[in-house]
Amino acid sequence: MTNRNARMLGKRVLHWRSWLVAGAVVSAVLVIVSCSTVHRSVVNLPMVPGAEYLGSKDCEQCHEKIYRDFIASADHARLMTPGPNSINVGCESCHGPSSLHAQSGAEIKPPFILTGGRPSPNPHGPASVLPAGRVKENVCIECHLDVRGQFNLPSHHPVSEGKVGCTDCHSPHKGSIHIGGGTSLVDANEACFRCHAAQRGPHVFEHEAMREGCSVCHTPHGSVNAKLLTARNANLCLKCHFQQASGGRILIGGADHSLFVQRLQQGTCWTAGCHEAVHGSRADSSLRF
């Protein structure tokens, strides 16, 4: 090896060493920052005049089953970080500081009751009357701000209208946050089928997309498209049923659709007498009634 090559090699080694040192410094800083912020509160819970936070263990005294199910299996419980600042995280994250509720033997409702209504004033002293209880949907969207926006889209589940509630599809106290949650994709449909029973089937000719879950075609909270669809018109179907041009013909899903191009441009695959039975059919393998 010549002296020139040796010098070049040495420069390369120094260059890589400098990068390694810089990477190690950045990693060390990240570790220090992450470890030092574990004991810092990252969510500012609401304060209520005259009420204090007690911690979830106090709730266990009266709500033992709900508490044990929550701690043992609830997805929401996984959000709690061990440490001194976690005392206010848990039941009171949603229900609010509940000292007056506990001291009154449940005569005073928690400040943020999930059934709506106004908590009673404190009959045992001049403590301030707690603010009006928030309905359960307002409690949820305090954290889920993206969902709040989706409920304002043109097509949405009627949660803001009071016809459907978050707990109709989500279970905050026990197990998976999604009702019917499990390892099977079909299980995710169970929450939908509780209201949309006709789509459950059984169907002689099923739409294969149903095996992957309703959310393949529908967004559960809100959409700019009609019927909560993830895409509008025939574009939704063409996400799975690929379009090809062959010999002057237009093939979709391997079938000739040349005569129906105008229909596809003007509407959807499930209108105008084509594939109306989008969830499944008992009469036709092409999903017709």
Secondary structure as GFF3:
##gff-version 3
##sequence-region A 1 289
A	DSSP	alpha_helix	3	37	.	.	.	ID=ss1
A	DSSP	alpha_helix	56	60	.	.	.	ID=ss2
A	DSSP	alpha_helix	64	73	.	.	.	ID=ss3
A	DSSP	three_ten_helix	76	79	.	.	.	ID=ss4
A	DSSP	three_ten_helix	84	86	.	.	.	ID=ss5
A	DSSP	alpha_helix	91	95	.	.	.	ID=ss6
A	DSSP	alpha_helix	99	103	.	.	.	ID=ss7
A	DSSP	alpha_helix	136	141	.	.	.	ID=ss8
A	DSSP	alpha_helix	145	150	.	.	.	ID=ss9
A	DSSP	beta_strand	155	156	.	.	.	ID=ss10
A	DSSP	three_ten_helix	166	168	.	.	.	ID=ss11
A	DSSP	three_ten_helix	185	189	.	.	.	ID=ss12
A	DSSP	alpha_helix	190	193	.	.	.	ID=ss13
A	DSSP	three_ten_helix	197	199	.	.	.	ID=ss14
A	DSSP	beta_strand	205	206	.	.	.	ID=ss15
A	DSSP	three_ten_helix	208	212	.	.	.	ID=ss16
A	DSSP	three_ten_helix	214	216	.	.	.	ID=ss17
A	DSSP	beta_strand	222	223	.	.	.	ID=ss18
A	DSSP	three_ten_helix	226	228	.	.	.	ID=ss19
A	DSSP	alpha_helix	235	238	.	.	.	ID=ss20
A	DSSP	beta_strand	243	246	.	.	.	ID=ss21
A	DSSP	beta_strand	249	252	.	.	.	ID=ss22
A	DSSP	beta_strand	255	256	.	.	.	ID=ss23
A	DSSP	three_ten_helix	258	260	.	.	.	ID=ss24
A	DSSP	alpha_helix	261	266	.	.	.	ID=ss25
A	DSSP	beta_strand	280	281	.	.	.	ID=ss26
###
